[in-house]
Amino acid sequence: MAHLVFRHRFDITAKDAQLTEPSGLALAKRSPGYWTVRDNAKRIYRLDAAGRVAHTIKTPKKDLGGIATMPAGQLMAAREDPPQILVFDLA
């Protein structure tokens, strides 16, 4: 059985404080950092390696509860209500 060992923590910081309760985390492939979502916002957030919000992308839907990156560089987000998987191309 595998055991987890805690290594490090960094705080997620946003100047506008809109990124409360982030849901999901995915490694950004094109630049150092991570992608995350928030369920009550129509946004996808890119965090830099220190946890600062580096960029936000508006989405047509809200209630996003998880995020993943696809091999071709697209983002997939899980929507809670109604249950859907949304696929986004990064322009």
C-alpha positions as a printed Julia matrix, in Angstrom:
91×3 Matrix{Float64}:
   0.0    0.0     0.0
   1.29   3.45   -0.93
   1.8    6.11    1.73
   1.62   9.85    1.24
   4.26  12.11    2.72
   3.44  15.81    2.95
   6.18  17.86    1.23
   5.13  21.46    0.74
   2.25  23.92    0.8
   1.72  27.23   -0.98
  -1.22  29.57   -0.62
  -3.38  30.52   -3.58
  -3.46  34.29   -3.8
  -5.65  36.5    -5.92
  -5.61  40.29   -5.93
  -9.36  40.45   -6.39
 -10.03  37.56   -3.96
 -12.43  35.9    -6.41
 -10.71  32.54   -6.23
 -12.23  31.15   -3.09
 -12.81  27.42   -2.82
 -10.82  26.28   -5.87
 -11.96  22.95   -7.31
  -9.49  20.68   -9.04
  -5.94  21.25  -10.14
  -4.24  20.4   -13.43
  -0.69  20.99  -14.57
  -0.43  23.72  -17.24
   1.47  22.28  -20.19
   2.43  25.42  -22.12
   3.84  27.43  -19.23
   4.84  26.71  -15.64
   1.85  26.64  -13.35
  -1.54  25.08  -12.84
  -5.18  25.37  -13.91
  -8.07  25.44  -11.45
 -11.77  26.33  -11.42
 -14.32  27.65   -8.95
 -17.85  26.3    -8.94
 -19.71  29.62   -8.65
 -17.76  31.48  -11.32
 -17.74  31.4   -15.1
 -13.93  31.33  -15.12
 -10.93  29.08  -15.41
  -7.89  30.31  -13.52
  -4.21  29.79  -14.36
  -1.95  29.91  -11.33
   1.77  30.48  -11.52
   4.16  28.12   -9.75
   3.88  30.2    -6.54
   0.06  30.0    -6.43
  -0.68  33.51   -7.69
  -3.49  33.98  -10.2
  -1.64  34.69  -13.43
  -4.58  34.67  -15.86
  -8.32  34.09  -15.97
 -10.42  32.82  -18.86
 -14.15  33.51  -19.03
 -16.32  30.49  -19.79
 -19.92  30.33  -20.99
 -20.89  27.99  -18.12
 -20.54  27.95  -14.34
 -20.68  25.17  -11.73
 -17.3   23.82  -12.81
 -16.02  21.31  -10.27
 -12.82  19.87  -11.72
 -10.29  20.39  -14.49
  -7.85  18.33  -16.55
  -5.49  18.93  -19.46
  -5.63  16.84  -22.62
  -2.56  15.74  -24.6
  -3.38  18.17  -27.44
  -3.32  21.09  -24.97
  -7.07  21.45  -24.54
  -8.72  21.86  -21.15
 -11.54  19.63  -19.93
 -13.76  20.86  -17.11
 -16.35  18.87  -15.2
 -19.62  20.7   -14.77
 -21.78  19.82  -11.78
 -25.26  20.94  -12.83
 -26.18  19.6   -15.28
 -23.47  16.91  -15.19
 -21.27  17.48  -18.26
 -17.67  17.4   -19.46
 -16.79  20.63  -21.29
 -13.79  20.82  -23.64
 -12.02  24.13  -24.32
  -9.37  25.0   -26.9
  -6.7   27.42  -25.73
  -6.34  30.12  -28.37
